[in-house]
């Protein structure tokens, strides 16, 4: 049981270097909130829905120890290949990954002691159906624990976007902006979905963090911002409006950054835990 004393890491091994990749700070922050509050129950069977490339599932696996087994599911085959590589490097023999749709899982009823998800709910097309499936595969007295980025993120950006539309006399676009801003689930609506699926809510914890940028230009060119948010911000405009609006928007964001010595974006976070009553 003292294998760790002779552990050696060969940093010339490309697989090891590849597995030791940087997490997006977005995922890492929510994962920190999750790991701070989730119950660490040994000898448990855990399901991570939307496990992505393995965070925080692999970390949770190590914190629970080898008496537990963790199943991770995702619809992206490439992500699961990545998890398998990491699990091999970490010697995480208690981790099993499967390509599976969380809204129609292939697991039997009453299979898991705990179901978890780190900001996965934001990507589900039909979260209500997913939660109903989670209730089905959860054992009596099983818990569901998840983090989410609820409505209200990046208020500072939306304030500048709204002002920009007014300056360009495009007030008709503001309603579409408000709808785009509110499309994420609130903590209340998420809890209602879990309760509708059959879970009792036992804990809701609110948190937040800040993303800082040197300028509006840096913000709009940040890889994660482009990947996760830009299409939604563009969607409220007609194609022919994009250049004029984003030129003015970037200018206004740069003014805010110059006046405040930086550009700050507030990101709300929430941890929600439910229970399947026996």
Secondary structure, DSSP 8 states (H G I E B T S, - for coil): --GGGG----TT-HHHHHHS----HHHHHHHHHHHHHS---SS-EEEEET-TTSTTHHHHHHHH-TTSEEEEEES-HHHHHHHHHHHHHHT-TTEEEEE--TTS--S-SS-EEEEEEES-GGG-TTHHHHHHHHHHHEEEEEEEEEEE--S-TTHHHHHHHHHHHHHTT-GGGHHHHHHHHT-S--HHHHHHHHHHHT-EEEEEEEEEEEEEES-HHHHHH-HHHHHHTHHHHHTTS-GGGHHHHHHHHHHHHHHHHHHHTSEEEEEEEEEEEEE---
